[in-house]
Amino acid sequence: MQDSLHLLKTRRFLPLFTTQFLGAFNDNLFRTSMVLLVIYGIYRDAEQEAAFSAIAGGLFILPFFLLSALAGQLADAHDKARIIRLVKTAEILIMLFGAAGLYLHSIPLLLVALTAMGIHSTFFGPIKYAILPQHLEPGEVLGGTGLVEAGTYIAILGGTILGGLLVIERGDGTYHAELAAVAVIVVALVGRIAGGLVPAARPADEAEIPGYPKRGMDWHIVRASITLVSGTLHIPRLFLAILSISFFWAMGAVLAAQFPPLVKNVFGADQSVATLFLAVFSVGVAVGSVAINRLLAGQVAARFAPASALMMGAFVLILYLLSYNWATPQGELVGMRQFLSDARGWAVVLDLFGVAVAGGMFVVPLYAFLTTTVPKSETARTVAANNIVNSGAMVAATVLLAGLIFLGVSVAETLILVAVASVVAAWLGWKLHQACD
């Protein structure tokens, strides 16, 4: 049985894993610090806070729509390790702006840094998966992908928690983020050191592949994006894989958006329980990411995708039933200890863990599939096309969720949407498995 943990001892994997981990960690450290500082320390108006959240979310995701095609072309045409170094150097400069924004309480500087981090993530995204087939053996790619995915979710958790801890309320009621400002620069510097250790990953010397977009740079971002997506999605197995991953991220976007209101307005719990939910979900995805490699013994296949999606949907349906039958909260919000003193609280936590494990088992083989079933010269652009479609699916899911809430659908009832979507994801996973046989 393939033991992927041995990869953490090798230079062909550990520097990349560390670089990706620190990038995700810093991204969430900065964003959490920024949101808490703005919501609690700068704005004191609900409408301003809502407007800021909407603008910030849009600015961060916009580069994925506009620049993913360019990112994929660059990664396939140049040494991926060199691009990593350039991207991580840029992160240091970005975080200097971000740190200044945190220190000075400057909304413009914070939004500039946030947008730049979206660009940073757009250009790093295709590389973190596309580089694996060049550095790992075929039987190691699934395990490496699982470790990258697991590490990403643990980094998200760690960065979010630290970001919350480093925004400090003073005795006079003001909030300060000087420590967070220092932390984001330090993490960026360490990430650049790790990025400098990633072995070279030069572009593959392969002829143009029939059916794939031609290599070379098209700087027209709209045309390049359309060409990239259409040139990838007309290949049935890639179309099914990307569509399956997109359904996963769409469901994840709905769940992530619902965690805070679900905790506060349904379970009547405070921020500590919301953090607990995030921790459980992050650890669960990490466990699922590693467990699927064990089940598949290192083989890249989609045979467990249908069962994983259905299992995820079943756990989400149970979460809905627990939420629906929860008594309407009265009085002050309860903390983590009081929430877990009720057996139903533990049922919610364990159920959420099940959702996350199933999600990790579903999506990790699909990412490995994207990077191992296409020529090595096409991997980054394939991942970039996937990122474009994923972003669109997440935005569509968020808009649909907002519309449902506007029409009076409750927070708990929106979970049914995720459960139904998991059936579609299972069907797509089954079709992908059939296409690969």
Residue pairs with C-beta under 8 A, 6 or more apart in sequence:
1 294
1 297
1 298
2 139
2 140
2 142
2 143
2 293
2 294
2 297
2 298
3 143
4 140
4 142
4 143
4 144
4 146
4 147
4 290
4 293
4 298
5 147
7 13
7 14
7 17
7 136
7 140
7 143
7 144
7 147
8 14
8 17
8 147
11 197
11 199
12 135
12 136
12 199
13 135
13 136
13 144
13 147
15 194
15 195
15 196
15 197
15 198
15 199
16 84
16 128
16 131
16 132
16 135
16 148
16 198
17 147
17 148
17 151
18 191
18 194
19 84
19 88
19 191
19 194
19 195
19 198
20 124
20 128
20 148
20 151
20 152
20 155
21 151
21 152
21 154
21 155
22 155
22 187
22 190
22 191
22 194
23 88
23 91
23 120
23 121
23 124
23 155
23 191
24 151
24 152
24 155
24 156
24 159
25 155
25 156
25 158
25 159
25 162
25 187
26 91
26 95
26 159
26 184
26 187
26 188
26 191
27 117
27 121
27 159
28 155
28 156
28 158
28 159
28 160
28 163
29 159
29 160
29 162
29 163
29 166
29 180
29 183
29 184
29 187
30 95
30 98
30 102
30 113
30 114
30 117
30 159
30 163
30 180
30 184
31 56
31 60
31 114
31 117
31 163
32 159
32 160
32 162
32 163
32 164
32 167
33 102
33 163
33 164
33 166
33 167
33 177
33 180
33 184
34 56
34 98
34 101
34 102
34 110
34 114
35 53
35 56
36 163
36 164
36 167
36 175
36 177
37 102
37 105
37 110
37 167
37 175
37 177
37 180
38 49
38 52
38 107
38 110
39 49
39 52
40 167
40 169
40 175
41 105
41 167
41 174
41 175
41 176
41 177
42 105
42 107
43 49
43 52
52 107
55 111
56 111
56 114
59 111
59 114
59 115
59 118
60 114
60 115
60 117
60 118
61 118
61 391
61 394
61 395
62 115
62 118
63 115
63 118
63 119
63 121
63 122
64 118
64 121
64 122
64 125
64 387
64 388
64 390
64 391
65 225
65 388
65 391
65 392
66 221
66 225
67 119
67 122
67 123
67 221
68 122
68 125
68 126
68 225
68 228
68 384
68 385
68 387
68 388
68 391
69 218
69 221
69 224
69 225
69 227
69 228
69 381
69 384
69 385
69 388
70 217
70 219
70 221
70 224
71 122
71 123
71 125
71 126
71 380
71 384
72 126
72 228
72 380
72 381
72 382
72 383
72 384
72 385
73 215
73 216
73 217
73 218
73 224
73 228
73 380
73 381
73 384
74 83
74 123
74 217
74 380
75 83
75 123
75 126
75 127
75 130
75 380
75 381
75 384
76 130
76 203
76 215
76 377
76 378
76 379
76 380
76 381
77 203
77 215
77 216
77 217
78 203
79 200
79 201
79 202
79 203
80 127
80 130
80 131
80 134
80 201
80 380
81 131
81 198
81 199
81 200
81 201
82 200
83 123
83 127
84 124
84 127
84 195
84 198
85 192
85 195
85 196
85 198
87 120
87 123
87 124
87 127
87 195
88 188
88 191
88 192
88 194
88 195
88 196
89 192
90 116
90 120
91 117
91 120
91 188
91 191
91 192
92 185
92 188
92 189
92 192
94 113
94 116
94 117
94 120
94 188
95 113
95 184
95 185
95 187
95 188
96 185
97 109
97 112
97 113
97 116
98 109
98 110
98 113
98 114
98 117
98 181
98 184
99 181
99 182
99 184
99 185
100 106
100 109
100 181
101 107
101 108
101 109
101 110
101 112
101 113
102 110
102 177
102 178
102 180
102 181
102 184
103 177
103 178
103 181
122 387
125 383
125 384
125 387
126 379
126 380
126 381
126 383
126 384
126 387
127 380
128 148
129 145
129 148
129 367
129 370
129 371
129 379
129 383
130 371
130 379
130 380
130 382
130 383
131 198
131 201
132 141
132 144
132 145
132 148
132 368
132 371
133 141
133 371
133 372
133 376
133 379
134 201
134 204
134 376
135 199
135 201
136 144
138 300
138 372
139 298
139 299
140 298
141 300
141 368
141 371
141 372
142 292
142 293
142 296
142 298
142 299
142 300
142 364
142 365
142 368
143 293
143 298
145 289
145 364
145 365
145 367
145 368
145 371
146 289
146 290
146 292
146 293
146 360
146 364
146 368
147 289
147 290
149 285
149 286
149 289
149 360
149 363
149 364
149 367
150 285
150 286
150 287
150 289
150 290
150 360
151 286
153 281
153 282
153 283
153 285
153 286
153 289
153 360
154 282
154 283
154 286
156 278
156 282
157 278
157 279
157 282
157 283
160 275
160 278
161 275
161 279
162 183
163 180
164 275
166 177
166 179
166 180
166 183
167 175
167 176
167 177
167 180
168 175
168 176
168 177
168 179
169 175
170 176
203 377
204 375
204 376
204 377
205 377
206 375
206 376
206 377
208 214
208 215
209 375
209 377
209 378
211 231
211 234
211 235
212 231
212 232
212 235
212 374
212 375
212 378
212 381
213 227
213 228
213 231
213 232
213 381
215 377
218 224
218 227
225 388
228 381
228 384
228 385
228 388
229 385
229 388
229 389
231 385
232 238
232 239
232 242
232 381
232 382
232 385
232 386
233 239
233 242
233 385
233 389
236 435
237 369
237 373
237 432
237 435
237 436
238 370
238 373
238 374
238 382
240 428
240 431
240 432
240 435
241 302
241 366
241 369
241 370
241 386
241 432
242 370
242 385
242 386
242 389
242 390
243 389
243 428
244 302
244 305
244 362
244 366
244 425
244 428
244 429
244 432
245 363
245 366
245 367
245 370
245 386
245 390
246 386
246 389
246 390
246 392
246 393
247 393
247 421
247 424
247 425
247 428
248 359
248 362
248 363
248 366
248 425
249 390
249 393
249 394
250 393
250 394
250 396
250 397
250 421
251 312
251 316
251 359
251 397
251 418
251 421
251 422
251 425
252 359
252 394
253 393
253 394
253 397
253 398
253 401
254 397
254 398
254 401
254 414
254 417
254 418
255 281
255 316
255 355
255 415
255 418
257 398
257 401
258 401
258 411
258 414
258 415
259 274
259 277
259 278
259 281
260 274
261 411
262 323
262 411
262 412
263 269
263 270
263 273
263 274
263 277
264 270
264 274
264 333
265 329
265 411
266 323
266 326
266 329
266 411
266 412
267 273
267 323
267 326
267 329
267 334
267 339
267 345
267 348
268 328
268 329
268 330
268 333
268 334
269 329
269 333
269 334
269 335
269 336
269 339
270 333
270 334
270 335
272 335
272 336
273 334
273 335
273 336
273 339
276 336
276 339
276 349
277 349
277 352
280 349
280 352
280 353
280 356
281 352
281 353
281 355
281 356
282 356
283 353
283 356
284 352
284 353
284 354
284 355
284 356
284 357
284 359
284 360
285 356
285 357
285 359
285 360
286 360
287 356
287 357
287 360
288 308
288 356
288 357
288 358
288 359
288 360
288 361
288 362
288 364
289 360
289 361
289 364
291 357
291 360
291 361
292 304
292 308
292 360
292 361
292 364
292 365
293 364
295 304
295 361
296 303
296 304
296 365
300 365
300 368
300 369
300 372
300 373
301 365
301 369
301 433
301 436
302 365
302 366
302 369
302 429
302 432
302 433
302 436
303 433
304 361
304 362
304 365
305 362
305 365
305 366
305 425
305 426
305 428
305 429
305 430
305 432
305 433
306 426
306 427
306 429
306 430
306 433
307 426
308 358
308 359
308 361
308 362
308 429
309 358
309 362
309 422
309 423
309 425
309 426
309 429
310 422
310 423
310 426
311 354
311 358
311 361
312 355
312 358
312 359
312 362
312 422
312 425
313 418
313 419
313 420
313 421
313 422
313 423
313 425
313 426
314 419
315 351
315 352
315 354
315 355
315 358
316 355
316 415
316 418
316 419
316 422
317 415
317 416
317 419
318 351
318 354
319 348
319 351
319 352
319 355
319 415
320 412
320 413
320 415
320 416
320 419
322 344
322 347
322 348
322 351
323 411
323 412
323 415
324 412
324 413
326 344
326 412
339 345
340 346
340 349
362 425
362 429
366 429
366 432
369 432
369 436
370 379
370 382
370 383
370 386
371 379
371 382
371 383
373 436
374 382
400 417
401 414
401 417
404 413
404 414
404 417
405 411
405 414
